[in-house]
Every structure is written in structure tokens, then in C-alpha cells.
Amino acid sequence: MEEKKLGLTPLVALVVGSIIGGGIFNLMTDMASQASLGPVIIG
């Protein structure tokens, strides 16, 4: 049985996607802790 392995391009895409996804959640947390209610609702 043949093993399936990820190549370099899919691995890079996974890392970049994780960084972008994590950044979006951090942005929302920072906005909620520092901004007033109006901008948070708009965002």
C-alpha cells in the first residue's frame, strides 16, 4: 500500500492559512477589548 505525503506547496498553504486564520481571531479579540461598542458592531 502506497503512503500519501503532502508536498511543499500544500504544507506552505496550511501554514499560511493557519497564520491568517489565527490573526483574524486575534484581531477580533483586540478590537473587543479596546474599542467602543459602535466600531465593534460595524466590524
C-alpha positions as CSV (number, residue, x, y, z in Angstrom):
1,M,0.0,0.0,0.0
2,E,1.3,3.4,-1.0
3,E,1.7,6.2,1.6
4,K,0.3,9.6,0.6
5,K,2.5,12.5,1.5
6,L,2.0,16.2,1.3
7,G,4.3,18.2,-0.9
8,L,5.9,21.5,-0.1
9,T,3.2,23.7,-1.6
10,P,0.3,22.2,0.4
11,L,2.3,22.4,3.6
12,V,3.1,26.1,3.0
13,A,-0.6,26.7,2.2
14,L,-1.6,25.0,5.5
15,V,0.9,27.2,7.5
16,V,-0.2,30.4,5.8
17,G,-3.8,29.6,6.2
18,S,-3.3,28.9,9.9
19,I,-1.5,32.2,10.4
20,I,-4.2,34.2,8.6
21,G,-7.0,32.4,10.5
22,G,-5.3,32.9,13.8
23,G,-4.7,36.6,13.0
24,I,-8.4,37.2,12.3
25,F,-9.4,35.8,15.7
26,N,-6.7,37.9,17.5
27,L,-7.9,41.0,15.6
28,M,-11.5,40.5,16.9
29,T,-10.2,39.9,20.5
30,D,-8.1,43.1,20.4
31,M,-10.9,45.1,18.9
32,A,-13.4,43.9,21.6
33,S,-11.0,44.8,24.4
34,Q,-10.0,48.2,23.2
35,A,-12.8,49.7,21.0
36,S,-16.2,51.0,22.0
37,L,-19.4,49.2,21.1
38,G,-20.1,51.1,17.8
39,P,-17.0,50.1,15.9
40,V,-17.2,46.5,17.2
41,I,-20.7,46.2,15.8
42,I,-19.7,47.6,12.5
43,G,-16.6,45.3,12.4
